Amino acid sequence: MQVIDLMKDLVKEFGMGIVFITHDLGVIAQTADKVAVMYLSRVIERGPVRDVIRNPSHPYTKGLLAALPSLDDLDTPLQAIPGDIPSPLERPTGCVFNTRCGAKIGDICSTEIPDFLDISQNHTAACHLYSEASK
């Protein structure tokens, strides 16, 4: 936490930006203004950190947040994202998350790479759930 506090002070003092690459969503929530969620080296959701954490839109982002332990109920088992992570050398066609997605809506997810679509101001997700083509 001391290192993070030092980095935040440097950002404020010098008006600079820092890119954090981490799996720790707690660090992101405490330090970042914006977040880009990645799966298999592809950005799948991006936006202001508070918007993405409070209103996760991509099924992977929802799964990440659901997998966090709850301090209110330490006896609740952690919720894992189902399925196996594909090899980055053999990415699935279509949406990179389609082989593990519980919200998969048919062939479009496994054949077409989704475009980024607006969820709210400056918050976008690359998911067919929000496209007109899937409706």
Secondary structure, 3 states (H helix, E strand, C coil): CHHHHHHHHHHHHHCCCCCCCCCCHHHHHHHCCEEEEEECCEEEEEEEHHHHHHCCCCHHHHHHHHCCCCCCCCCCCCCCCCCCCCCHHHCCCCCCCCCCCCCCCCHHHHHCCCCEEEEECCEEEECHHHCHHHC
